[in-house]
């Protein structure tokens, strides 16, 4: 019996089982992860006097979307394996196919449900999680881990076309750069060089206080015109936050600012651009994995097996974790500069699409 739009009762039945099992399993794993996370971090909360309201709303309330997105693909796969294996064990799959429904047609509610979850994941990735991560990361920096005790060394940026900055070392403790140099280039020719013993960041002027400053002007040709000042204030296209853009920073940026950061870091020759590039491609690849893993899950579990559903669940979990492992390994290709992020992060999806096509073709026979 068909309802409006050609959607059958079987479609509603499969979609309902898919969605309900997925969200119930996600709710269970989120509760378990939060309990373990609380037991691990409670010492930090007590030691740093974290307010209860901040723990609940600033940290865990914003931690939930991150967890949902992180485990979505894995639990889509486990969900499909679990309830499809039960349907096969109860001979429901055989009954559906005996009614004249093809295997391709039976896949429609599976793909539609997986696409719905993929769209949810994409929306979380692009719009919700960056905002929630900003609050969560700020809470972590205050009450869980301190990030203000380390120094940076040998920083060399192109901060704008033709202008370069070199910093021998930077102290996060007092926000001061040492052996600070600004070079202005015209083509391949150096026209101006500013060298300072130190440069302290001043948030009120959004610029730098330079001390013991030598300015060399080469605009007149080979003549070296040198000037010295005890102190110079300057505003350049290098802000304090630019020195600390890392894997935590990119988690807090929406897709627009993230693209801007990638362009800026590429122009500067900033090695940290790999974090932003990985984050951008991860946000795009993860939602698609829900559809790929759904096809693999149905293909593996649609047949009734003598060993019951335990065998299907075991194979499914092994494949799901192999996918996650391969996704992490692919990120290492970016860190080692072996592959560009756009290739490395999409490689697992490409490989598992081939696996899904093979298994699906086999399941249709």
Secondary structure, DSSP 4 states (H G I P E B T S, - for coil): -B-GGG-BHHHHHHHHHHHHHHHHHHHHHHHHHHHHHHHHHHHHHHHTT--HHIIIIIIIHHHHHHHHHHHHHHHHHHHHHHHHHHHHHTTHHHHHHHTT--HHHHHHHHHHHHHHHHHHHHHIIIIIHHHHHHHHHHHHHHHT---SS-EEEEEEEEEETTEEEEEEEEETTTTEEEEEEEEEEETTEEEEEEEEEEEEEETTTTEEEEEEEEEEE-TTSS--EEEEEEEEEE--S--GGGGG-SHHHHHT--HHHHHHHHHHHHHHT-TTHHHHHHHHHHHHHHHHHHHHHHHHHHHHHSS--TT-HHHHHHHHHHHHHHHHHHHHHHHHHHHTTSS-HHHHHHHHHHHHHHHHHHHHHHHH-
